[in-house]
Amino acid sequence: MSRNQDEPSPWRLRFDIGSTLALVWIANPTGRRLLIPDVHLYLADRYGLLARHHRLRGNIRRAARFEKKAERHFELGGGEPPRPAAAVAMAIPRTPTLVDAVAHHQPDDSDDAA
């Protein structure tokens, strides 16, 4: 199984999660302050990608654990599930009107501004 070039490696995902959690702990060692939603959404994305990696490799139990963490962070981040797609009708666009809006110099025009 080859990995898609757009997806980060599992080591990169682990590093991202670990460094984010370390920075959160440094900024908030007591854990009394709430994280901003962007941090939760970032962690949800990283955990989700890691869960996908493990699911593709056949480790269902580990994938389920990471999916659960991703869902929890997604909810804490205030993320909304994607809305269902719908077919929408659009009006047919009008034919474009082509205009020659370039000034052409006429040989008999005078340059007199007065």
Helices and strands as residue ranges (DSSP letters): H 10-27, H 37-56, H 60-76
